[in-house]
Amino acid sequence: MSREIINIQAISFAGNQVGERFWKMLLAEHGLDDSGMYVGEDPLQIARAGVYFTPVDSNGPTKYVPRSVQVDLESGVCNHLRSGPLGSLFRPDTFFTGESGAGNNWAKGYYTEGAELIDPILDIVRRQSEGCDSLQGFQIIHSLGGGTGAGLGSLLLSKLREASNFRSQEYPDRMLQTFSILPSPNVSETVVEPYNALLSIHQLVDNCDLTICIDNEALYDIAVRTLKIKTPSFDDLNQLISKVMCGVSTSLRFPGQLNGDLRKLGMNLIPFPRLHFLMPSFAPFFDPKAKAFQKLSVPELTTSLFDRRNLLVACDPRFGRYLTAACIFRGKVSSNEVCGYTSVAQLQRKNSNLFVEWIPDNVSVSLCSVPPVGQPQAGIALSNSTCIQELFKRNLAQFSLMFKRRAFLHWYTGEGMDIMEFSEAESNTNDLIAEYQQYQEASVEEEEEEEEVAEQ
């Protein structure tokens, strides 16, 4: 029996564009064509397709329909999806659009425009969940820089959190995972991005189980330096994101020696509930022209996963310490090679200063025998490192500069927001940075001393 995930393309231009690329890659991995019909030859491809697809038998061959909701406050991107090559794949009643858009304003997405539309959106999510036998959780794709992805995304997340806590009757104890595209240090689209991003991070800290952080700056670097694409398009960047998204759910969708799922990921990666912001990486990335010359051993693949150049977020792990990490290997990979002396353990021994010593064996491993389309083997890693505070510090510095002068605030207060919410978001982010710093500096000796003092 498949353990289902409901995908919500929250929301906005970025969310729906990334979502489209993600579904194209899922179709290829499961041997499905653009209309959801099975055209593959390997029965493993379709055995657990039910994680993201609902099989529909209607007087003919089985059609696999995505378990997905597409939302935007303006209709442009959803209309593009409907009229594009994947138009016949999605159920027509899973599209929901507003009319006016959020205009890059978080308050519009959270309080005014978004609040009016949230109930019908939740009804669509409810309909999707009713067809599930064993719902595992929800994944939301959204951008934190704009108004719809940040504002409406945060509102939807808080409503789902209310409905999925362990006391709830609706979705009791279900996991909430987001793929959050954060503003980049150098690739900025709008002036108010720092406001939108920090207000969203404030919500993500309390309302999410796993937040996988991605930013355009790191994606551009990979596309230009490694893939040798001179002027990367959004489609090129979305391709990189979808590789990680497909990789994270691999052990749910295909059989393997060491399997994992959303809850196992959360158990192994999140030592403290607020510190659930993860850095994704993928290997191998290489220039398509050099494909014929590439042959990576498992130790090389493991080393690449922990290399800054393969990260999809602009942070440097050398300036922090890994609390935990999860590696997912795809293709013909021996469990002895990965788990034994040659790979993960050896990497930890060589770089012991980069891993906290008070969580022993803090790198978990999953293996899946089915490789990504067009590659013999690949690896995906999700790392919980204290260096992610760089990302929050960067956004906080830009936020504070504008907030000190109360710049652009009238656009937000005009939609019913209180200025105190900005102060709370700033304070919460400062606390989050302090927590990461505290655990970065923590050591086994300190804890032993504290215990001795407590005993006395």
C-alpha positions, 0 to 999 in steps of 0.5 A: 500500500502506498503512503500518499503525499498531497502536493500543493503548488503554492503558490504563485509564479515560482511555485507553479513553474517549479511544480510543472517541472517536478511533475514532468520528471515524476512522469519520466521516472514512473514511465508515464506519458504527458496524459498519465498513461503508463508506457514503461516496461519495468513493473517497479516503475508503477508499483508505488506510483500511488504516492503522488498519483491517484490511479483512475480506471475508466473503461480502458487503461488506468490513468494516473492523475496527480494528487496535486492542488494548483493555486495562484492569486492571478490566473496567468500561470495556471492558465499556462499549465492548463493549455500546456503539454500537461494540461490533460494530466491534472484534474480540472477541479484542482486549479484555483485562481483569484483575480487581482493578484497579491502585488508582492504584498505579504499582507494581501496574500495572508490577510485580505485576498488570500483570506477570502479564498482559503476556504475553497482551497482547503475544500480542494485539499480535503477532496484530494485527501478523501481518496487516500488510504494512508495519507503521509503528509503534505508538501508545499512548493512556494517562493518566500519573496513574493506576495502569493507564495509567501503570504497565502503560502503562510496562511495555508500552512497555518491552516494545515497545521491546525488541521494536522496536529495530533488532537485534530480529527481532520488530518491527525499527526500528518507531516508538513514539508515545504520546498521554500525558494528564498531571496538570494543575496544578489538575484533580487526581483522585488524591493520588499523581498526581505519583508515578505521572506522574514514574515514567512520564516516567522510562520515556518518556524512554528507551522512546519515539520521540514523546510527545504531551503533553496535559493536562486543564487546557488542555482545560478552558480551551479548552472553557470559554473558546473553545467556551463549554461551561459544564460540559464533560464528559469526552466534550467533552474527548475530542473535542478530543484525538481531533481532534489524534489524527486530524490527526497521522495525516492525511497517512498516511490521505489523499493530499496535496501534501506528505505526512508519516508517523510517521518523517518526523515524528520526523526533523523534530521530534526534534533530540536523542533524549531531547527528544521531548516534543511540544505539540499544538495545533489550529485553529480552535476556535470556539463552534458558534453562531459557526460561520456567521461563521468564515472563517480565512485561511491566515496566521490559521490558522498564527498560531492554531496557535502561540497558547497558547490553542490548545495542548492542554497547559498551557505558555506558548511565550513562556517558551521557544523552539521547537526544531522544529515540524510543521504539518499543514494540512487542506482546500483550502490552497495550498502556495504560501500555506503555504510561501511568504512569507505564512504559516509563513516570515512567522510565523518572521520576526515571532517570530524570538526564539521560534525557535532560530537554530541550526536553520534552517527548523525548521518542516516542513509537510504538506498534505492535501486532505481536511478534518475532518468538518464543517469546510472547513479546519483545522490541526494543529501539533506543537511541540518547545518548551523551555517544556515544561519547565514541565510537568516542573517542576510535577510534580517540585515536587509529587513532591519535596514528598511524597518528602521526607517519604516519604509514601505510599511503603509502597503502592509498596514493598509491591508490590516497588518499591525506593525508589531507583527514585523517586530515579532518576526524580527525578534523570532528570527534573531532567536532562531539565529541565536539557537543555531549559534548556541548548538554550533558552539556546544560541546560534550565537555560543556554538557558534562560540566552543566550536569555536575553543577546540577548534581551539586 
